[in-house]
Amino acid sequence: MLAGGLLLLVLLSVSSVQAGEWTVAPGVGTLQAAIDQASSGDTLVLKPGTYSGPVNVHRSLTLLGDGSSVVDGEGLQHVVTVTAPDVVIKGLIIRHSGDNLVNEDSAVFITAEGDRTRIESNHLENNQIGIYLKGPESAIISNNVIVGGRHHRINDRGNGIYLWNTPGSVIKDNDIRYGRDGIFVTSSRNNVFSGNRMRDLRFAVHYMYTDDSEVSNNISINNHVGYALMFSHRILTRNNRSIGDHERGLFFNFANYSVIEGNSVSGGTEKCVFIYNANFNRITKNLFEDCQIGIHFTAGSEKNEIYLNAFINNRTQVKYVGTRYIEWSKDGYGNYWSDNLAFDLDGDGIADQAYKPNDLVDQIIWRHPLAKLLLNSPALQILKWAQSEFPGIHPGGVTDNAPLILPPQVHSADNTVPGAHVSDG
């Protein structure tokens, strides 16, 4: 009889191991106990209710909720720490991390051991940092809603998603609101950020020292800066939208050898694009509309290809405080300028005369702002007339020798109002 009972117990244990799925009840310590008892490859199904954190996922497990399973960190550093590869966390509400930015307090903190971790379809709220990837490779962060805190000044808040040295990771289809930066990455490579919606932040996407990556089909709305690429090279920046970002839609600071294509910046931004010491980039098929300045470039940023873009209704289309002569067309195609009252007598779609967005008076005002007071004075009017009659006194700057008669078509991210899915938590 004893032998039979032991055999039955062994069979039940083997059956449980093969099933690999365990139901966990809410409560204090129940989730960590289930993690400690499970085997790699198991799935823990969390019933609706609240589970106390913090918890450490130190085995390759799946934590699965139905959208009403809450893991509450109770203000104690990280809510969930991942220290094993191939972990999946899906369908949970994760909230109330610690509030210490120096300690990197996060809703989900993934260590270098967490290769191929997948964080999917969770709701993160009231955390200092949303998801921190610190060293894992090939992680996937997708379809999460991340609502950051608002009780600190914006520069003292944590990022929605923070990546450090996480090559091959993909960040896609997330909704991010409040916090400091939506997605911040540094010292990484081969990352893809695609289809994310970000609003009410400092920067929507912030690159530092990260190469050979892609930023595509994202939407930024009502942030200070949309897409900031700094000290990074070979970044494909394609089909993104910036709507009503306050200072800059696109910002490039020592970002080189990149492609900026099919993006749209609109909505009263101070500068659609600001380029600072960035070269050897191809900027094409973008829409820059309704900004104070279309493109402002400076600090040795003359070596870029800029063609087939549409500059529409910007108060100043181009700002360049320099004396070099710079051509903004390629292979017979320039850009569309809404203020260019041009003729196309041969009907080839190219204006019959070159377009210069700036003149000598612009240069004087940029260098000496108080000269604005003399804008309608006879002296400046004579200067404008002289420049129109004698092009040789033009001070240099941008020339488009093949301006377009019609704007090129731009295929940027979907027109859905970004952040519509994101509540305040």
C-alpha positions in Angstrom: 0.0 0.0 0.0 2.8 2.4 0.9 4.6 1.6 -2.4 1.4 2.2 -4.4 0.9 5.6 -2.6 4.4 6.7 -3.5 3.9 5.7 -7.1 0.7 7.7 -7.3 2.5 10.7 -5.8 5.3 10.4 -8.4 2.9 10.2 -11.3 1.0 13.3 -10.1 4.3 15.2 -9.8 5.3 14.2 -13.3 2.0 15.3 -14.7 2.3 18.7 -13.0 5.8 19.2 -14.4 4.6 18.3 -17.9 1.6 20.7 -17.6 3.9 23.5 -16.5 1.0 25.8 -15.5 0.2 26.9 -12.0 -2.6 29.1 -10.6 -1.5 31.6 -8.0 -3.9 33.3 -5.6 -3.4 36.9 -4.5 -1.9 37.8 -1.2 1.2 38.7 0.7 4.2 36.6 -0.5 2.2 34.2 -2.6 3.7 35.3 -5.9 7.4 35.1 -4.8 6.6 31.7 -3.2 5.2 30.4 -6.5 8.2 31.7 -8.4 10.6 30.0 -5.9 8.7 26.6 -6.3 8.2 26.7 -10.1 10.6 25.2 -12.6 12.0 26.9 -15.7 9.5 26.9 -18.5 6.4 27.0 -16.2 3.6 29.4 -16.5 2.2 31.1 -13.4 -1.4 32.2 -14.0 -2.2 35.1 -11.6 -5.8 35.3 -10.4 -7.4 38.8 -10.2 -6.4 40.6 -7.1 -3.3 42.2 -5.5 0.0 40.6 -5.0 2.7 42.1 -2.8 6.1 42.9 -4.1 8.9 43.2 -4.7 9.4 39.9 -6.5 12.5 38.4 -8.2 11.9 36.3 -11.3 15.0 34.2 -11.1 13.8 31.3 -13.4 12.7 31.3 -17.0 8.9 31.6 -16.3 5.8 33.2 -17.8 3.8 35.4 -15.5 0.3 35.7 -17.0 -2.5 37.9 -15.8 -5.9 38.8 -17.2 -5.5 42.6 -16.9 -6.8 42.8 -13.3 -3.9 41.1 -11.5 -2.0 43.7 -9.6 1.6 43.5 -8.4 2.2 46.3 -5.9 5.8 47.1 -5.0 4.7 49.0 -1.9 7.3 51.7 -2.6 10.2 49.4 -2.2 12.7 49.8 -5.0 11.9 47.6 -8.1 8.5 46.0 -8.2 9.6 43.1 -10.5 13.2 42.2 -11.0 14.1 39.8 -13.8 17.4 37.8 -13.4 16.8 34.9 -15.7 16.6 34.6 -19.5 13.4 33.9 -21.5 11.0 35.4 -19.0 7.6 36.5 -20.2 5.4 39.0 -18.2 2.0 39.6 -19.7 -1.3 41.1 -18.7 -0.4 42.5 -15.3 -0.9 45.9 -13.6 2.5 46.7 -12.0 2.6 49.7 -9.7 4.2 51.6 -6.8 7.9 51.2 -7.2 10.3 53.1 -5.0 10.8 56.7 -5.7 14.6 57.0 -5.8 16.0 57.8 -9.2 19.6 57.3 -8.1 18.6 53.7 -7.1 17.0 53.3 -10.5 13.7 52.2 -8.9 11.5 50.6 -11.6 8.3 48.8 -12.2 10.3 46.1 -14.1 14.1 45.9 -13.8 15.7 43.5 -16.2 19.4 42.6 -15.5 22.0 41.4 -17.9 20.9 37.9 -17.2 17.5 38.6 -18.7 18.2 37.9 -22.4 15.1 37.5 -24.6 12.8 38.8 -21.9 9.3 39.8 -23.2 7.2 42.4 -21.4 3.8 42.5 -23.1 0.4 44.1 -22.7 0.9 45.3 -19.1 -0.2 48.5 -17.4 2.5 50.3 -15.4 1.5 53.2 -13.1 2.9 55.2 -10.2 6.5 54.1 -10.8 9.7 56.1 -10.9 11.0 54.3 -14.1 8.7 52.1 -16.1 10.9 49.4 -17.6 14.7 49.4 -17.2 16.7 47.1 -19.5 20.2 47.0 -18.0 22.3 44.8 -20.2 20.1 42.1 -21.6 20.2 41.2 -25.3 17.2 40.8 -27.6 14.5 41.8 -25.2 11.0 42.7 -26.6 8.9 45.4 -24.9 5.5 45.6 -26.6 1.9 46.8 -26.2 2.4 48.2 -22.7 0.7 51.3 -21.2 3.2 53.3 -19.1 1.9 56.2 -17.1 4.7 58.0 -15.2 4.5 60.1 -12.1 3.9 63.9 -12.1 4.9 64.8 -8.6 8.5 65.6 -9.4 9.9 68.3 -11.8 10.2 66.8 -15.3 14.0 66.4 -15.2 13.7 64.6 -11.8 11.3 61.9 -13.1 12.3 58.5 -14.5 12.0 57.4 -18.1 9.2 55.4 -19.4 11.5 52.8 -21.0 15.3 53.0 -20.2 17.8 50.9 -22.2 21.5 50.6 -21.4 23.7 48.3 -23.5 20.8 46.1 -24.7 21.8 45.1 -28.3 19.1 43.7 -30.5 16.1 44.8 -28.3 12.8 45.9 -29.8 10.5 48.5 -28.3 7.2 48.5 -30.2 3.5 49.6 -29.9 3.7 51.0 -26.4 1.7 54.0 -25.0 3.9 56.2 -22.8 2.8 59.4 -20.9 4.4 61.7 -18.3 7.7 60.9 -16.8 11.0 62.3 -18.2 11.8 60.7 -21.6 9.5 58.2 -23.3 12.3 56.0 -24.5 15.9 56.7 -23.5 18.7 54.6 -24.8 22.5 54.8 -24.2 25.5 52.8 -25.1 23.6 50.2 -27.2 23.3 49.1 -30.8 20.9 47.3 -33.2 17.7 48.4 -31.5 14.3 49.0 -33.1 11.8 51.5 -31.7 8.6 51.3 -33.7 4.9 52.1 -33.4 5.1 53.8 -30.0 2.9 56.7 -28.9 4.4 59.2 -26.5 3.0 62.4 -25.0 3.5 65.0 -22.2 7.2 64.2 -21.8 10.6 65.9 -22.1 11.8 63.9 -25.1 9.7 61.3 -26.8 12.8 59.3 -28.0 16.3 60.1 -26.7 19.3 58.5 -28.3 22.8 58.7 -26.8 25.9 56.7 -28.0 23.7 54.2 -29.8 24.5 53.0 -33.4 22.9 51.0 -36.2 19.4 51.3 -35.0 15.9 52.2 -36.2 13.2 54.7 -35.1 10.1 54.3 -37.2 6.4 54.9 -37.2 6.3 56.5 -33.8 4.1 59.4 -32.7 5.1 62.2 -30.4 2.7 64.8 -29.2 2.9 67.7 -26.8 6.5 66.9 -25.7 9.3 69.4 -25.3 11.3 67.6 -28.0 10.1 64.8 -30.3 13.1 62.8 -31.4 16.6 63.6 -30.1 19.5 61.7 -31.7 22.8 62.6 -30.0 26.3 61.1 -30.5 24.8 58.2 -32.5 25.5 57.0 -36.0 23.6 55.2 -38.8 20.1 55.6 -37.3 17.2 55.0 -39.7 14.6 57.6 -38.7 11.6 57.0 -40.8 7.8 57.7 -40.9 7.6 59.3 -37.5 5.3 62.1 -36.5 5.8 65.1 -34.2 2.6 67.0 -33.4 2.7 70.1 -31.3 6.1 69.4 -29.6 7.1 72.6 -28.0 10.8 73.2 -28.9 11.9 70.8 -31.6 10.4 68.0 -33.6 13.7 66.5 -34.7 17.0 67.2 -33.0 20.4 65.9 -34.3 23.5 66.6 -32.3 26.6 64.8 -33.6 24.4 62.2 -35.2 26.0 61.2 -38.5 25.6 58.8 -41.5 21.8 58.5 -40.8 18.7 58.5 -43.0 15.9 60.8 -42.0 13.0 60.0 -44.3 9.2 60.3 -44.4 8.8 62.1 -41.1 6.2 64.8 -40.3 6.6 67.7 -37.9 3.7 70.1 -37.4 1.7 72.0 -34.9 3.4 75.2 -33.9 6.8 73.8 -32.8 9.5 76.4 -32.3 11.9 74.5 -34.7 10.7 71.6 -36.9 14.4 70.5 -37.1 17.5 71.5 -35.3 20.8 70.2 -36.6 23.9 70.8 -34.5 27.3 69.5 -35.6 25.7 66.6 -37.5 26.8 65.6 -41.0 26.6 63.0 -43.8 22.9 62.5 -43.2 20.3 62.1 -45.9 17.2 64.1 -45.1 14.5 63.5 -47.7 10.7 63.1 -48.2 9.8 64.8 -44.9 7.1 67.4 -44.1 8.0 70.4 -42.0 4.9 72.5 -41.4 3.7 75.4 -39.3 6.8 75.9 -37.2 8.6 79.1 -36.2 11.7 77.8 -38.1 11.6 74.9 -40.6 15.3 73.9 -40.2 17.9 75.5 -38.1 21.4 74.2 -38.6 24.7 75.4 -37.2 28.1 74.4 -35.8 29.4 72.9 -39.0 26.4 71.0 -40.2 26.7 71.8 -43.9 27.5 68.3 -45.2 24.0 66.8 -45.4 21.9 65.9 -48.4 18.5 67.7 -48.1 16.1 67.2 -50.9 12.5 66.2 -51.7 11.2 67.7 -48.5 8.2 70.0 -48.1 8.6 73.2 -46.2 5.1 74.6 -45.6 4.0 77.7 -43.7 7.0 78.0 -41.5 7.6 81.6 -40.4 11.3 81.2 -41.3 11.9 78.3 -43.6 15.6 78.0 -42.9 18.0 79.5 -40.4 21.7 79.3 -41.2 24.1 81.8 -39.7 27.1 81.1 -41.9 28.7 82.2 -45.2 29.2 79.0 -47.1 27.1 78.3 -50.2 25.1 75.2 -49.7 23.1 73.3 -52.3 19.8 71.7 -51.2 18.9 69.6 -54.3 20.1 66.2 -55.6 19.9 64.7 -59.1 17.7 67.5 -60.3 15.2 67.5 -57.5 15.1 70.0 -54.7 12.5 70.8 -52.1 9.0 72.3 -52.0 8.8 75.8 -50.5 5.3 77.2 -49.8 6.5 80.8 -50.0 8.2 80.3 -53.4 5.9 82.0 -56.0 7.6 80.2 -58.9 6.8 79.5 -62.6 7.2 76.2 -64.4 6.9 77.1 -68.0 8.2 73.8 -69.3 5.9 71.8 -67.0 8.6 69.5 -65.6 7.5 70.0 -62.0 10.7 72.0 -61.3 10.6 75.8 -60.8 12.3 77.8 -63.5 14.4 79.8 -61.0 16.5 78.8 -58.0 15.1 79.5 -54.5 17.1 81.1 -51.7 15.2 81.0 -48.3 17.4 83.7 -46.7 18.9 87.0 -47.7 21.4 89.5 -46.3 18.8 91.1 -44.1 18.1 87.8 -42.4 21.8 87.4 -41.7 22.0 90.9 -40.1 19.0 90.3 -37.9 20.3 86.8 -36.7 23.7 88.3 -35.8 22.3 91.5 -34.4 18.7 90.9 -33.1 18.2 94.6 -32.2 18.3 95.3 -36.0 14.7 94.1 -36.1 13.8 97.6 -35.0 15.1 98.9 -38.3 13.3 96.3 -40.4 11.1 98.8 -42.2 13.8 101.5 -42.3 15.0 103.0 -45.7 18.5 101.5 -45.1 17.3 97.9 -45.0 14.8 98.5 -47.8 17.7 99.7 -50.0 19.7 96.7 -48.9 16.9 94.3 -50.0 16.6 96.1 -53.3 20.3 96.0 -54.0 20.5 92.3 -53.3 17.7 91.6 -55.7 19.3 93.6 -58.4 22.9 92.4 -57.8 22.8 88.7 -56.7 26.6 88.8 -56.3 26.3 90.5 -52.9 24.3 87.6 -51.5 26.0 86.4 -48.3 26.0 82.7 -49.0 23.7 80.2 -47.3 21.2 77.7 -48.7 20.3 77.6 -52.4 17.8 75.2 -53.9 18.5 75.1 -57.7 15.6 72.7 -58.4 12.7 73.8 -56.2 9.6 71.7 -56.6 6.3 73.1 -57.8 4.2 70.6 -55.7 5.0 69.1 -52.4 6.1 65.4 -52.4 4.0 62.9 -50.7 5.0 62.0 -47.1 4.1 58.6 -45.6 4.4 59.2 -41.8 2.9 57.3 -38.9 -0.9 56.7 -38.6 -3.0 59.8 -38.0 -4.7 58.4 -34.9 -4.5 60.9 -32.1 -1.6 59.7 -30.0 -2.0 58.9 -26.4 -5.8 58.4 -26.8 -5.4 55.0 -25.2 -3.4 56.3 -22.2 -5.4 57.3 -19.1 -3.8 59.1 -16.1 -3.7 55.9 -14.2 
